[in-house]
Protein backbone atom coordinates (compact mmCIF):
# COMPACT_ATOMS: atom_id res chain seq x y z
CA UNK A 1 0.00 0.00 0.00
CA UNK A 2 1.15 3.56 -0.67
CA UNK A 3 0.40 6.81 1.15
CA UNK A 4 1.43 10.36 0.31
CA UNK A 5 1.00 13.66 2.12
CA UNK A 6 2.51 17.08 2.66
CA UNK A 7 3.08 18.85 5.99
CA UNK A 8 4.19 22.42 6.63
CA UNK A 9 6.62 22.63 9.55
CA UNK A 10 7.25 26.04 11.09
CA UNK A 11 11.02 25.70 11.19
CA UNK A 12 13.88 26.17 8.76
CA UNK A 13 14.89 23.26 6.50
CA UNK A 14 18.20 23.00 8.41
CA UNK A 15 16.37 22.48 11.70
CA UNK A 16 13.97 19.94 10.13
CA UNK A 17 16.89 18.10 8.51
CA UNK A 18 18.81 17.87 11.80
CA UNK A 19 15.69 16.53 13.53
CA UNK A 20 15.02 13.85 10.92
CA UNK A 21 18.55 12.48 11.44
CA UNK A 22 18.28 12.50 15.25
CA UNK A 23 17.46 9.08 16.79
CA UNK A 24 15.95 10.70 19.91
CA UNK A 25 13.51 12.70 17.78
CA UNK A 26 12.68 9.65 15.65
CA UNK A 27 12.07 7.52 18.73
CA UNK A 28 9.76 10.19 20.14
CA UNK A 29 7.81 10.31 16.86
CA UNK A 30 7.31 6.59 16.12
CA UNK A 31 4.05 5.56 17.81
CA UNK A 32 4.66 2.76 20.32
CA UNK A 33 8.47 3.00 20.06
CA UNK A 34 10.02 1.59 23.23
CA UNK A 35 13.68 1.88 22.27
CA UNK A 36 15.92 3.02 19.44
CA UNK A 37 19.68 2.75 19.24
CA UNK A 38 22.24 3.19 16.48
CA UNK A 39 23.41 5.87 14.09
CA UNK A 40 22.57 7.43 10.73
CA UNK A 41 25.51 5.63 9.10
CA UNK A 42 24.86 2.14 10.51
CA UNK A 43 21.08 2.28 10.88
CA UNK A 44 18.93 2.08 13.96
CA UNK A 45 17.56 -0.89 15.88
CA UNK A 46 14.11 -0.29 17.28
CA UNK A 47 11.48 -2.01 19.39
CA UNK A 48 7.89 -0.94 18.72
CA UNK A 49 4.73 -2.21 20.42
CA UNK A 50 1.52 -1.91 18.39
CA UNK A 51 -2.04 -3.18 18.34
CA UNK A 52 -3.60 -3.61 14.92
CA UNK A 53 -7.23 -4.59 15.29
CA UNK A 54 -7.28 -7.64 17.58
CA UNK A 55 -3.56 -8.40 17.06
CA UNK A 56 -1.08 -6.95 19.53
CA UNK A 57 2.64 -7.46 19.03
CA UNK A 58 6.07 -6.13 19.87
CA UNK A 59 8.14 -5.67 16.74
CA UNK A 60 11.93 -5.73 16.75
CA UNK A 61 13.54 -4.35 13.68
CA UNK A 62 15.99 -2.20 11.83
CA UNK A 63 15.54 1.30 10.41
CA UNK A 64 17.96 2.55 7.75
CA UNK A 65 18.43 5.92 6.09
CA UNK A 66 19.42 5.91 2.42
CA UNK A 67 19.37 8.09 -0.70
CA UNK A 68 20.56 10.93 1.52
CA UNK A 69 20.59 14.32 -0.23
CA UNK A 70 21.77 16.53 2.67
CA UNK A 71 19.19 19.10 3.67
CA UNK A 72 16.76 18.07 0.93
CA UNK A 73 15.73 14.40 0.89
CA UNK A 74 16.14 11.03 2.59
CA UNK A 75 14.57 7.60 2.39
CA UNK A 76 13.71 6.01 5.74
CA UNK A 77 13.14 2.26 5.47
CA UNK A 78 12.48 -0.32 8.11
CA UNK A 79 11.58 -3.91 8.71
CA UNK A 80 10.25 -5.45 11.89
CA UNK A 81 9.32 -8.92 13.06
CA UNK A 82 6.52 -9.40 15.55
CA UNK A 83 6.83 -13.12 16.25
CA UNK A 84 3.59 -15.01 15.64
CA UNK A 85 1.84 -11.75 14.67
CA UNK A 86 3.93 -11.53 11.51
CA UNK A 87 6.10 -8.84 10.01
CA UNK A 88 5.90 -5.28 8.76
CA UNK A 89 8.25 -3.53 6.38
CA UNK A 90 8.19 -0.33 4.48
CA UNK A 91 9.76 2.99 3.83
CA UNK A 92 9.15 6.68 3.43
CA UNK A 93 10.73 8.97 0.86
CA UNK A 94 10.92 12.37 2.58
CA UNK A 95 11.57 15.60 0.64
CA UNK A 96 12.13 19.00 2.27
CA UNK A 97 11.51 22.30 0.49
CA UNK A 98 11.78 25.82 1.94
CA UNK A 99 8.49 27.76 1.97
CA UNK A 100 7.63 31.14 3.51
CA UNK A 101 6.05 29.42 6.56
CA UNK A 102 9.18 27.30 7.18
CA UNK A 103 9.62 23.90 5.51
CA UNK A 104 7.33 21.83 3.34
CA UNK A 105 7.84 18.15 4.15
CA UNK A 106 6.46 15.81 1.48
CA UNK A 107 6.43 12.08 1.98
CA UNK A 108 5.56 8.92 0.12
CA UNK A 109 5.13 5.87 2.32
CA UNK A 110 5.04 2.29 1.11
CA UNK A 111 4.23 -0.50 3.56
CA UNK A 112 3.82 -4.28 3.45
CA UNK A 113 2.73 -6.74 6.12
CA UNK A 114 2.62 -10.50 6.44
CA UNK A 115 1.55 -13.20 8.87
CA UNK A 116 -1.50 -12.85 11.15
CA UNK A 117 -1.52 -9.12 10.53
CA UNK A 118 -2.03 -9.64 6.80
CA UNK A 119 -5.11 -11.75 7.55
CA UNK A 120 -6.88 -8.74 9.09
CA UNK A 121 -7.86 -7.39 5.70
CA UNK A 122 -6.52 -4.61 3.53
CA UNK A 123 -9.05 -1.99 4.65
CA UNK A 124 -8.05 -2.31 8.34
CA UNK A 125 -4.35 -2.42 7.52
CA UNK A 126 -4.50 0.60 5.19
CA UNK A 127 -6.40 2.59 7.82
CA UNK A 128 -3.82 1.62 10.43
CA UNK A 129 -0.90 2.49 8.11
CA UNK A 130 -2.40 5.91 7.33
CA UNK A 131 -2.98 6.56 11.04
CA UNK A 132 0.63 5.57 11.85
CA UNK A 133 2.10 7.78 9.10
CA UNK A 134 -0.09 10.74 10.10
CA UNK A 135 0.77 10.28 13.76
CA UNK A 136 4.51 10.00 13.02
CA UNK A 137 4.64 13.15 10.91
CA UNK A 138 2.34 15.11 13.26
CA UNK A 139 4.54 14.13 16.21
CA UNK A 140 7.60 15.06 14.14
CA UNK A 141 6.16 18.51 13.37
CA UNK A 142 5.32 19.01 17.07
CA UNK A 143 8.79 17.88 18.14
CA UNK A 144 10.48 20.27 15.70
CA UNK A 145 8.19 23.27 16.19
CA UNK A 146 7.61 23.03 19.95
CA UNK A 147 11.03 23.91 21.39
CA UNK A 148 11.78 26.43 18.63
CA UNK A 149 8.59 28.38 19.28
CA UNK A 150 9.16 28.35 23.04
CA UNK A 151 12.76 29.54 22.60
CA UNK A 152 11.67 32.21 20.13
CA UNK A 153 9.05 33.52 22.57
CA UNK A 154 11.58 33.51 25.42
CA UNK A 155 14.20 35.31 23.30
CA UNK A 156 11.62 37.77 21.97
CA UNK A 157 10.40 38.63 25.46
CA UNK A 158 13.98 39.15 26.66
CA UNK A 159 15.16 41.16 23.66
CA UNK A 160 12.01 43.04 22.71
CA UNK A 161 10.79 43.99 26.17
CA UNK A 162 13.26 46.88 26.52
CA UNK A 163 12.54 48.00 22.93
CA UNK A 164 8.79 47.91 23.53
CA UNK A 165 9.16 49.98 26.63
CA UNK A 166 11.41 52.47 24.81
CA UNK A 167 8.94 52.90 21.94
CA UNK A 168 6.05 53.16 24.36
CA UNK A 169 7.84 55.93 26.29
CA UNK A 170 8.77 57.71 23.04
CA UNK A 171 5.16 57.71 21.84
CA UNK A 172 3.68 58.35 25.30
VEXMARBA-259372 format. One line per field, with one value per atom (N, C-alpha, C): residue in three letters; x, y, z; atom name. Coordinates in steps of 0.2 Angstrom, whole numbers. Example, Ala and Ser with C-alpha at 12.3 -4.5 7.8 and 13.67 -1.06 7.14 Angstrom:
2
r <- (ALA | ALA | ALA | SER | SER | SER)
xx <- (66 | 62 | 66 | 64 | 68 | 64)
yy <- (-28 | -22 | -16 | -11 | -5 | 0)
zz <- (39 | 39 | 39 | 35 | 36 | 39)
a <- (N | CA | C | N | CA | C)
//
This chain:
172
r <- (UNK | UNK | UNK | UNK | UNK | UNK | UNK | UNK | UNK | UNK | UNK | UNK | UNK | UNK | UNK | UNK | UNK | UNK | UNK | UNK | UNK | UNK | UNK | UNK | UNK | UNK | UNK | UNK | UNK | UNK | UNK | UNK | UNK | UNK | UNK | UNK | UNK | UNK | UNK | UNK | UNK | UNK | UNK | UNK | UNK | UNK | UNK | UNK | UNK | UNK | UNK | UNK | UNK | UNK | UNK | UNK | UNK | UNK | UNK | UNK | UNK | UNK | UNK | UNK | UNK | UNK | UNK | UNK | UNK | UNK | UNK | UNK | UNK | UNK | UNK | UNK | UNK | UNK | UNK | UNK | UNK | UNK | UNK | UNK | UNK | UNK | UNK | UNK | UNK | UNK | UNK | UNK | UNK | UNK | UNK | UNK | UNK | UNK | UNK | UNK | UNK | UNK | UNK | UNK | UNK | UNK | UNK | UNK | UNK | UNK | UNK | UNK | UNK | UNK | UNK | UNK | UNK | UNK | UNK | UNK | UNK | UNK | UNK | UNK | UNK | UNK | UNK | UNK | UNK | UNK | UNK | UNK | UNK | UNK | UNK | UNK | UNK | UNK | UNK | UNK | UNK | UNK | UNK | UNK | UNK | UNK | UNK | UNK | UNK | UNK | UNK | UNK | UNK | UNK | UNK | UNK | UNK | UNK | UNK | UNK | UNK | UNK | UNK | UNK | UNK | UNK | UNK | UNK | UNK | UNK | UNK | UNK | UNK | UNK | UNK | UNK | UNK | UNK | UNK | UNK | UNK | UNK | UNK | UNK | UNK | UNK | UNK | UNK | UNK | UNK | UNK | UNK | UNK | UNK | UNK | UNK | UNK | UNK | UNK | UNK | UNK | UNK | UNK | UNK | UNK | UNK | UNK | UNK | UNK | UNK | UNK | UNK | UNK | UNK | UNK | UNK | UNK | UNK | UNK | UNK | UNK | UNK | UNK | UNK | UNK | UNK | UNK | UNK | UNK | UNK | UNK | UNK | UNK | UNK | UNK | UNK | UNK | UNK | UNK | UNK | UNK | UNK | UNK | UNK | UNK | UNK | UNK | UNK | UNK | UNK | UNK | UNK | UNK | UNK | UNK | UNK | UNK | UNK | UNK | UNK | UNK | UNK | UNK | UNK | UNK | UNK | UNK | UNK | UNK | UNK | UNK | UNK | UNK | UNK | UNK | UNK | UNK | UNK | UNK | UNK | UNK | UNK | UNK | UNK | UNK | UNK | UNK | UNK | UNK | UNK | UNK | UNK | UNK | UNK | UNK | UNK | UNK | UNK | UNK | UNK | UNK | UNK | UNK | UNK | UNK | UNK | UNK | UNK | UNK | UNK | UNK | UNK | UNK | UNK | UNK | UNK | UNK | UNK | UNK | UNK | UNK | UNK | UNK | UNK | UNK | UNK | UNK | UNK | UNK | UNK | UNK | UNK | UNK | UNK | UNK | UNK | UNK | UNK | UNK | UNK | UNK | UNK | UNK | UNK | UNK | UNK | UNK | UNK | UNK | UNK | UNK | UNK | UNK | UNK | UNK | UNK | UNK | UNK | UNK | UNK | UNK | UNK | UNK | UNK | UNK | UNK | UNK | UNK | UNK | UNK | UNK | UNK | UNK | UNK | UNK | UNK | UNK | UNK | UNK | UNK | UNK | UNK | UNK | UNK | UNK | UNK | UNK | UNK | UNK | UNK | UNK | UNK | UNK | UNK | UNK | UNK | UNK | UNK | UNK | UNK | UNK | UNK | UNK | UNK | UNK | UNK | UNK | UNK | UNK | UNK | UNK | UNK | UNK | UNK | UNK | UNK | UNK | UNK | UNK | UNK | UNK | UNK | UNK | UNK | UNK | UNK | UNK | UNK | UNK | UNK | UNK | UNK | UNK | UNK | UNK | UNK | UNK | UNK | UNK | UNK | UNK | UNK | UNK | UNK | UNK | UNK | UNK | UNK | UNK | UNK | UNK | UNK | UNK | UNK | UNK | UNK | UNK | UNK | UNK | UNK | UNK | UNK | UNK | UNK | UNK | UNK | UNK | UNK | UNK | UNK | UNK | UNK | UNK | UNK | UNK | UNK | UNK | UNK | UNK | UNK | UNK | UNK | UNK | UNK | UNK | UNK | UNK | UNK | UNK | UNK | UNK | UNK | UNK | UNK | UNK | UNK | UNK | UNK | UNK | UNK | UNK | UNK | UNK | UNK | UNK | UNK | UNK | UNK | UNK | UNK | UNK | UNK | UNK | UNK | UNK | UNK)
xx <- (4 | 0 | 4 | 2 | 6 | 2 | 5 | 2 | 6 | 3 | 7 | 4 | 8 | 5 | 10 | 8 | 13 | 11 | 16 | 15 | 20 | 17 | 21 | 23 | 30 | 33 | 36 | 34 | 36 | 43 | 48 | 55 | 59 | 65 | 69 | 71 | 73 | 74 | 80 | 85 | 91 | 89 | 84 | 82 | 78 | 74 | 70 | 75 | 80 | 84 | 88 | 91 | 94 | 90 | 83 | 78 | 77 | 77 | 75 | 81 | 87 | 93 | 94 | 90 | 91 | 87 | 91 | 87 | 83 | 84 | 80 | 73 | 74 | 68 | 64 | 67 | 63 | 60 | 63 | 60 | 54 | 54 | 49 | 43 | 44 | 39 | 36 | 39 | 37 | 32 | 25 | 20 | 22 | 22 | 23 | 31 | 35 | 42 | 45 | 48 | 50 | 58 | 61 | 68 | 71 | 76 | 80 | 87 | 91 | 98 | 102 | 108 | 111 | 113 | 115 | 117 | 114 | 115 | 113 | 117 | 123 | 128 | 126 | 125 | 124 | 117 | 112 | 105 | 104 | 97 | 95 | 91 | 92 | 88 | 82 | 76 | 71 | 66 | 63 | 57 | 51 | 46 | 39 | 34 | 29 | 24 | 17 | 14 | 8 | 2 | -4 | -10 | -14 | -15 | -18 | -24 | -30 | -36 | -35 | -37 | -36 | -29 | -25 | -18 | -13 | -10 | -5 | 1 | 7 | 13 | 19 | 24 | 30 | 35 | 36 | 41 | 48 | 53 | 60 | 62 | 66 | 68 | 73 | 75 | 80 | 77 | 80 | 78 | 84 | 84 | 90 | 88 | 93 | 92 | 96 | 93 | 97 | 95 | 98 | 97 | 97 | 102 | 103 | 105 | 101 | 103 | 103 | 109 | 109 | 105 | 100 | 96 | 90 | 89 | 84 | 79 | 83 | 79 | 82 | 78 | 81 | 75 | 77 | 73 | 74 | 68 | 69 | 65 | 69 | 66 | 67 | 62 | 62 | 59 | 61 | 58 | 58 | 52 | 51 | 48 | 50 | 47 | 43 | 37 | 33 | 31 | 35 | 34 | 28 | 24 | 18 | 13 | 14 | 9 | 11 | 17 | 20 | 25 | 25 | 31 | 28 | 31 | 30 | 36 | 35 | 41 | 39 | 43 | 41 | 46 | 44 | 49 | 45 | 49 | 46 | 51 | 49 | 54 | 52 | 56 | 55 | 58 | 55 | 58 | 56 | 61 | 61 | 61 | 57 | 58 | 56 | 60 | 59 | 53 | 48 | 42 | 42 | 38 | 38 | 36 | 32 | 30 | 36 | 41 | 46 | 48 | 46 | 48 | 42 | 42 | 37 | 40 | 37 | 39 | 34 | 36 | 32 | 35 | 30 | 32 | 28 | 31 | 28 | 30 | 25 | 26 | 23 | 27 | 25 | 26 | 21 | 21 | 18 | 21 | 19 | 19 | 14 | 14 | 12 | 14 | 13 | 12 | 9 | 8 | 1 | -1 | -7 | -10 | -6 | -8 | -11 | -8 | -10 | -17 | -19 | -26 | -31 | -29 | -34 | -38 | -36 | -39 | -36 | -36 | -33 | -36 | -42 | -45 | -43 | -43 | -40 | -33 | -29 | -22 | -20 | -24 | -23 | -24 | -30 | -32 | -27 | -24 | -19 | -13 | -11 | -5 | -5 | -11 | -12 | -12 | -15 | -15 | -8 | -4 | 3 | 7 | 7 | 10 | 8 | 2 | 0 | 2 | 2 | 4 | 11 | 15 | 23 | 24 | 21 | 23 | 20 | 14 | 12 | 16 | 18 | 23 | 29 | 32 | 38 | 37 | 32 | 31 | 31 | 27 | 27 | 33 | 37 | 44 | 49 | 48 | 52 | 50 | 44 | 41 | 41 | 39 | 38 | 44 | 50 | 55 | 57 | 57 | 59 | 54 | 48 | 43 | 44 | 45 | 46 | 52 | 58 | 64 | 63 | 59 | 58 | 54 | 49 | 45 | 50 | 54 | 58 | 63 | 66 | 71 | 68 | 62 | 58 | 56 | 54 | 52 | 58 | 64 | 70 | 73 | 73 | 76 | 71 | 65 | 60 | 57 | 57 | 54 | 57 | 64 | 66 | 64 | 64 | 63 | 56 | 51 | 44 | 43 | 46 | 46 | 48 | 54 | 57 | 52 | 49 | 45 | 38 | 36 | 30 | 32 | 37 | 39 | 40 | 43 | 44 | 37 | 32 | 26 | 21 | 23 | 18 | 20)
yy <- (-6 | 0 | 6 | 12 | 18 | 24 | 28 | 34 | 40 | 46 | 52 | 58 | 62 | 68 | 74 | 80 | 85 | 89 | 91 | 94 | 101 | 106 | 112 | 112 | 113 | 113 | 120 | 123 | 130 | 130 | 128 | 128 | 128 | 131 | 131 | 124 | 123 | 116 | 113 | 118 | 115 | 112 | 115 | 112 | 106 | 106 | 100 | 94 | 96 | 90 | 88 | 92 | 89 | 85 | 87 | 83 | 76 | 76 | 69 | 64 | 67 | 62 | 61 | 63 | 63 | 57 | 51 | 45 | 47 | 52 | 54 | 56 | 61 | 63 | 58 | 54 | 48 | 44 | 42 | 38 | 41 | 47 | 51 | 51 | 51 | 52 | 45 | 39 | 33 | 31 | 30 | 28 | 21 | 20 | 14 | 12 | 17 | 15 | 15 | 9 | 8 | 9 | 8 | 9 | 10 | 14 | 15 | 17 | 13 | 14 | 13 | 16 | 16 | 23 | 23 | 29 | 30 | 36 | 37 | 33 | 32 | 28 | 21 | 18 | 11 | 8 | 13 | 11 | 11 | 11 | 10 | 4 | 1 | -4 | -2 | -4 | -1 | -7 | -6 | -10 | -6 | -8 | -5 | -9 | -7 | -11 | -8 | -12 | -10 | -14 | -12 | -16 | -14 | -19 | -18 | -22 | -19 | -23 | -27 | -34 | -38 | -41 | -39 | -42 | -37 | -39 | -35 | -38 | -34 | -37 | -32 | -35 | -31 | -32 | -27 | -28 | -26 | -30 | -29 | -28 | -23 | -22 | -17 | -15 | -11 | -5 | 1 | 6 | 9 | 10 | 13 | 19 | 24 | 30 | 29 | 30 | 30 | 35 | 35 | 40 | 47 | 48 | 55 | 60 | 65 | 72 | 77 | 78 | 83 | 89 | 90 | 96 | 95 | 90 | 90 | 84 | 78 | 72 | 66 | 61 | 55 | 50 | 44 | 38 | 34 | 34 | 30 | 23 | 18 | 11 | 7 | 3 | -2 | -8 | -13 | -20 | -22 | -25 | -27 | -34 | -38 | -45 | -45 | -47 | -47 | -54 | -59 | -66 | -69 | -72 | -75 | -70 | -64 | -59 | -58 | -59 | -58 | -52 | -49 | -44 | -38 | -33 | -26 | -24 | -21 | -18 | -12 | -7 | -2 | 4 | 9 | 15 | 21 | 27 | 33 | 38 | 40 | 45 | 52 | 55 | 62 | 67 | 72 | 78 | 84 | 89 | 95 | 101 | 106 | 112 | 118 | 123 | 129 | 132 | 135 | 139 | 145 | 150 | 156 | 154 | 149 | 147 | 143 | 141 | 136 | 131 | 125 | 120 | 115 | 114 | 109 | 102 | 98 | 91 | 87 | 84 | 79 | 72 | 67 | 60 | 56 | 50 | 45 | 38 | 35 | 29 | 23 | 18 | 11 | 6 | 2 | -3 | -9 | -15 | -21 | -25 | -30 | -34 | -41 | -45 | -53 | -56 | -62 | -66 | -65 | -65 | -64 | -57 | -53 | -46 | -45 | -48 | -48 | -51 | -56 | -59 | -54 | -48 | -44 | -40 | -40 | -37 | -30 | -29 | -23 | -16 | -16 | -10 | -8 | -13 | -12 | -10 | -13 | -12 | -5 | -4 | 3 | 9 | 8 | 13 | 14 | 8 | 8 | 11 | 10 | 12 | 20 | 22 | 30 | 33 | 30 | 33 | 33 | 28 | 28 | 33 | 34 | 39 | 46 | 47 | 54 | 55 | 50 | 51 | 53 | 49 | 50 | 57 | 59 | 66 | 71 | 70 | 76 | 76 | 71 | 71 | 74 | 72 | 75 | 83 | 85 | 93 | 96 | 92 | 95 | 95 | 90 | 89 | 95 | 96 | 101 | 108 | 110 | 116 | 118 | 114 | 115 | 119 | 116 | 120 | 126 | 126 | 132 | 138 | 137 | 142 | 144 | 140 | 142 | 146 | 144 | 148 | 154 | 155 | 161 | 166 | 163 | 168 | 170 | 166 | 168 | 173 | 172 | 177 | 183 | 183 | 189 | 193 | 189 | 193 | 196 | 193 | 196 | 202 | 201 | 206 | 212 | 210 | 215 | 219 | 216 | 220 | 227 | 228 | 234 | 239 | 236 | 240 | 242 | 238 | 240 | 245 | 245 | 250 | 257 | 256 | 262 | 266 | 262 | 264 | 267 | 264 | 266 | 273 | 273 | 280 | 285 | 284 | 289 | 291 | 287 | 289 | 291 | 290 | 292 | 299)
zz <- (0 | 0 | 0 | -3 | -3 | -1 | 3 | 6 | 4 | 3 | 2 | 5 | 7 | 11 | 11 | 13 | 13 | 20 | 24 | 30 | 30 | 32 | 33 | 40 | 41 | 48 | 49 | 54 | 55 | 58 | 54 | 56 | 49 | 50 | 44 | 41 | 35 | 32 | 36 | 38 | 42 | 49 | 52 | 58 | 57 | 52 | 51 | 49 | 45 | 43 | 49 | 53 | 59 | 63 | 64 | 68 | 64 | 58 | 55 | 55 | 56 | 57 | 65 | 69 | 76 | 79 | 82 | 84 | 90 | 94 | 100 | 97 | 92 | 89 | 85 | 82 | 78 | 83 | 89 | 94 | 97 | 98 | 101 | 96 | 89 | 84 | 82 | 83 | 81 | 86 | 84 | 89 | 92 | 98 | 102 | 102 | 100 | 100 | 108 | 109 | 116 | 117 | 111 | 111 | 104 | 104 | 97 | 99 | 95 | 96 | 89 | 89 | 82 | 80 | 74 | 70 | 63 | 61 | 54 | 49 | 50 | 46 | 46 | 52 | 53 | 53 | 54 | 54 | 62 | 63 | 70 | 71 | 77 | 79 | 84 | 83 | 86 | 89 | 94 | 97 | 97 | 94 | 94 | 96 | 100 | 102 | 99 | 95 | 92 | 93 | 92 | 92 | 85 | 81 | 75 | 75 | 76 | 76 | 83 | 82 | 88 | 89 | 85 | 85 | 89 | 94 | 98 | 97 | 96 | 95 | 97 | 99 | 99 | 94 | 90 | 84 | 85 | 83 | 84 | 77 | 75 | 68 | 67 | 61 | 59 | 55 | 56 | 52 | 49 | 42 | 39 | 35 | 34 | 30 | 24 | 18 | 12 | 7 | 2 | -3 | 0 | 4 | 8 | 3 | 2 | -1 | 4 | 7 | 13 | 13 | 18 | 18 | 14 | 10 | 5 | 5 | 5 | 4 | 8 | 10 | 13 | 12 | 12 | 12 | 19 | 22 | 29 | 27 | 28 | 27 | 34 | 35 | 41 | 40 | 44 | 44 | 51 | 53 | 59 | 60 | 64 | 65 | 72 | 72 | 78 | 80 | 79 | 81 | 78 | 81 | 78 | 75 | 76 | 73 | 66 | 64 | 58 | 57 | 51 | 50 | 47 | 47 | 44 | 41 | 35 | 32 | 27 | 27 | 22 | 23 | 19 | 19 | 18 | 19 | 17 | 14 | 8 | 4 | 7 | 10 | 13 | 9 | 7 | 3 | 7 | 8 | 11 | 6 | 7 | 2 | 7 | 6 | 10 | 7 | 12 | 10 | 15 | 13 | 18 | 25 | 26 | 33 | 36 | 33 | 36 | 31 | 32 | 28 | 26 | 19 | 17 | 17 | 20 | 21 | 17 | 11 | 7 | 9 | 9 | 10 | 6 | 4 | 1 | 5 | 7 | 12 | 8 | 8 | 6 | 11 | 12 | 18 | 16 | 19 | 17 | 24 | 25 | 31 | 29 | 33 | 32 | 39 | 38 | 44 | 47 | 53 | 56 | 54 | 54 | 53 | 46 | 41 | 34 | 33 | 38 | 38 | 40 | 43 | 45 | 40 | 34 | 28 | 27 | 20 | 18 | 20 | 21 | 23 | 30 | 35 | 42 | 42 | 38 | 38 | 34 | 29 | 26 | 31 | 34 | 39 | 45 | 47 | 52 | 50 | 43 | 41 | 40 | 37 | 37 | 43 | 48 | 55 | 58 | 57 | 59 | 56 | 49 | 45 | 48 | 48 | 50 | 57 | 62 | 69 | 69 | 65 | 65 | 63 | 57 | 55 | 59 | 62 | 66 | 73 | 75 | 81 | 79 | 73 | 71 | 70 | 67 | 67 | 74 | 78 | 85 | 89 | 88 | 91 | 88 | 82 | 79 | 80 | 80 | 81 | 88 | 93 | 100 | 103 | 104 | 107 | 103 | 97 | 93 | 95 | 95 | 96 | 104 | 108 | 115 | 116 | 113 | 113 | 110 | 104 | 101 | 105 | 108 | 113 | 119 | 122 | 127 | 125 | 119 | 116 | 115 | 112 | 110 | 116 | 121 | 127 | 131 | 130 | 133 | 129 | 123 | 118 | 117 | 116 | 114 | 119 | 125 | 131 | 132 | 132 | 133 | 127 | 121 | 115 | 115 | 117 | 118 | 123 | 128 | 133 | 130 | 127 | 124 | 119 | 115 | 110 | 113 | 118 | 122 | 125 | 128 | 131 | 126 | 120 | 115 | 113 | 112 | 109 | 115 | 121 | 127 | 128)
a <- (N | CA | C | N | CA | C | N | CA | C | N | CA | C | N | CA | C | N | CA | C | N | CA | C | N | CA | C | N | CA | C | N | CA | C | N | CA | C | N | CA | C | N | CA | C | N | CA | C | N | CA | C | N | CA | C | N | CA | C | N | CA | C | N | CA | C | N | CA | C | N | CA | C | N | CA | C | N | CA | C | N | CA | C | N | CA | C | N | CA | C | N | CA | C | N | CA | C | N | CA | C | N | CA | C | N | CA | C | N | CA | C | N | CA | C | N | CA | C | N | CA | C | N | CA | C | N | CA | C | N | CA | C | N | CA | C | N | CA | C | N | CA | C | N | CA | C | N | CA | C | N | CA | C | N | CA | C | N | CA | C | N | CA | C | N | CA | C | N | CA | C | N | CA | C | N | CA | C | N | CA | C | N | CA | C | N | CA | C | N | CA | C | N | CA | C | N | CA | C | N | CA | C | N | CA | C | N | CA | C | N | CA | C | N | CA | C | N | CA | C | N | CA | C | N | CA | C | N | CA | C | N | CA | C | N | CA | C | N | CA | C | N | CA | C | N | CA | C | N | CA | C | N | CA | C | N | CA | C | N | CA | C | N | CA | C | N | CA | C | N | CA | C | N | CA | C | N | CA | C | N | CA | C | N | CA | C | N | CA | C | N | CA | C | N | CA | C | N | CA | C | N | CA | C | N | CA | C | N | CA | C | N | CA | C | N | CA | C | N | CA | C | N | CA | C | N | CA | C | N | CA | C | N | CA | C | N | CA | C | N | CA | C | N | CA | C | N | CA | C | N | CA | C | N | CA | C | N | CA | C | N | CA | C | N | CA | C | N | CA | C | N | CA | C | N | CA | C | N | CA | C | N | CA | C | N | CA | C | N | CA | C | N | CA | C | N | CA | C | N | CA | C | N | CA | C | N | CA | C | N | CA | C | N | CA | C | N | CA | C | N | CA | C | N | CA | C | N | CA | C | N | CA | C | N | CA | C | N | CA | C | N | CA | C | N | CA | C | N | CA | C | N | CA | C | N | CA | C | N | CA | C | N | CA | C | N | CA | C | N | CA | C | N | CA | C | N | CA | C | N | CA | C | N | CA | C | N | CA | C | N | CA | C | N | CA | C | N | CA | C | N | CA | C | N | CA | C | N | CA | C | N | CA | C | N | CA | C | N | CA | C | N | CA | C | N | CA | C | N | CA | C | N | CA | C | N | CA | C | N | CA | C | N | CA | C | N | CA | C | N | CA | C | N | CA | C | N | CA | C | N | CA | C | N | CA | C | N | CA | C | N | CA | C | N | CA | C | N | CA | C | N | CA | C | N | CA | C | N | CA | C | N | CA | C | N | CA | C | N | CA | C)
//
